Amino acid sequence: MKLHTLKPSQGATRERKRVGRGQGSGTGGTSTRGNNGAGARSVHKNKRGFEGGQMPLQRRVPKFGFLNPFRVEYKVINLDTLQEYATQYGATEIDHTFLKAHGLISKLSTLVKVLGRGEVSAKVNVKLNKFSQTAKTAIEAVGGTATEV
């Protein structure tokens, strides 16, 4: 087998149908385009979403909701995750560079908020963007610090 001998398997491809080659071919005259209308013309092309004059789907379905341009989006990390990283890597300082190095965030500019799910028993100093009240009290209860950056 060589590259110049490769060809599709039997029945995998079809010859192109040659239309408009006289009445005897069976596809002469209108060339399989029907008798009249926009589809029979040579330059006919529909817009995306055109449904033949029927009211298109994107106009039938009502609009709802809105996107707040001032929304601030935070990546969420819970106390149990902080505890896991503290025990697994022996971390005492958790900040953006630590989280990026361990794959929890992709950019240093990512805003991170710590929430209070789970428990933390290791003394860790956390320097992140935001803390919930329960997370802050839980971190400070075991002797760590929760600093908003």
C-alpha positions in Angstrom: 0.0 0.0 0.0 1.3 3.4 -1.0 -0.1 6.9 -0.7 -0.7 7.2 -4.4 -2.7 4.0 -4.5 -5.1 4.9 -1.7 -8.8 5.3 -2.6 -12.1 5.2 -0.8 -13.7 1.8 -0.3 -16.4 0.5 -2.7 -19.7 2.4 -2.4 -18.3 5.1 -0.1 -18.5 7.9 -2.6 -20.9 8.9 -5.4 -20.5 10.7 -8.7 -21.8 14.2 -8.8 -25.3 14.4 -10.4 -25.0 16.4 -13.7 -28.2 18.4 -14.1 -29.5 20.5 -16.9 -28.2 18.3 -19.8 -31.3 18.0 -21.9 -34.7 16.4 -21.5 -33.4 12.9 -22.2 -31.3 12.9 -19.0 -34.4 13.2 -16.8 -32.9 16.3 -15.1 -33.2 18.8 -17.9 -35.5 21.8 -18.1 -35.7 23.0 -14.6 -32.6 21.1 -13.4 -34.4 19.7 -10.3 -35.1 23.2 -9.0 -38.9 23.1 -9.4 -40.9 25.4 -11.7 -40.8 28.9 -10.2 -39.9 31.0 -7.2 -36.7 32.2 -5.5 -35.3 28.7 -5.3 -35.4 28.3 -9.1 -33.2 31.4 -9.7 -29.4 31.2 -10.0 -28.6 33.7 -7.3 -31.0 32.4 -4.6 -29.5 32.2 -1.1 -31.5 32.4 2.2 -30.5 34.3 5.3 -29.5 32.2 8.3 -32.7 31.2 10.2 -35.0 31.9 7.2 -38.0 29.6 7.3 -39.7 30.2 4.0 -41.6 33.3 5.1 -42.9 31.6 8.3 -42.2 33.7 11.4 -38.7 32.5 12.4 -38.0 30.8 15.7 -35.8 33.5 17.1 -38.7 36.0 16.6 -41.4 33.6 17.9 -39.6 32.9 21.2 -39.9 35.9 23.7 -36.9 37.7 25.2 -36.3 37.5 28.9 -33.8 38.5 31.5 -30.8 40.7 31.3 -27.0 40.7 32.0 -25.9 43.0 34.6 -22.8 44.8 33.3 -21.6 45.6 36.8 -21.7 42.1 38.1 -18.5 41.0 39.9 -17.8 37.3 39.5 -15.8 35.4 42.1 -14.2 31.9 41.9 -15.4 30.1 45.1 -13.2 28.1 47.4 -14.5 26.5 50.6 -12.9 25.8 54.0 -12.7 22.1 53.3 -10.6 22.8 50.2 -8.2 25.0 52.2 -7.9 22.3 54.8 -7.2 19.7 52.1 -4.4 21.8 50.6 -3.0 22.6 54.0 -2.7 18.9 55.0 -1.7 17.7 51.5 1.0 20.3 50.8 1.8 21.6 54.3 0.7 25.1 53.2 0.7 27.8 55.8 0.3 30.7 53.4 -2.6 30.5 50.8 -2.8 33.3 48.2 -3.3 33.7 44.5 0.1 32.4 43.5 -0.4 29.3 45.6 -3.8 28.7 44.0 -2.4 29.2 40.5 0.5 26.9 41.1 -1.9 24.1 42.2 -4.4 24.7 39.3 -7.4 26.1 41.2 -7.3 29.4 39.2 -5.9 30.1 35.8 -5.0 33.8 36.1 -3.6 35.7 39.0 -6.1 38.4 38.4 -9.0 36.0 39.2 -11.2 37.2 42.1 -11.5 34.5 44.8 -14.0 34.3 47.6 -13.7 31.9 50.6 -16.9 30.4 51.8 -17.6 28.5 55.0 -18.5 24.9 53.9 -16.5 22.3 55.8 -14.1 22.8 58.7 -10.5 24.0 58.9 -8.2 22.7 61.7 -4.8 23.8 60.3 -3.4 27.3 61.1 -3.3 29.0 57.7 -2.8 32.6 56.7 -5.2 33.3 53.8 -4.8 36.4 51.6 -7.6 36.5 49.1 -10.2 38.9 47.7 -13.2 38.2 49.9 -14.4 36.0 52.8 -17.8 35.1 54.1 -18.4 35.9 57.8 -18.4 32.2 58.8 -15.2 31.4 56.8 -13.4 34.4 58.4 -14.4 33.4 62.0 -13.5 29.7 61.4 -10.0 30.6 60.1 -9.3 33.0 62.9 -10.7 30.5 65.5 -7.8 28.1 64.8 -5.2 30.9 64.9 -4.9 31.7 61.2 -5.5 35.1 59.5 -8.0 36.0 56.8 -6.7 39.1 55.0 -8.7 40.7 52.2 -6.4 41.8 49.3 
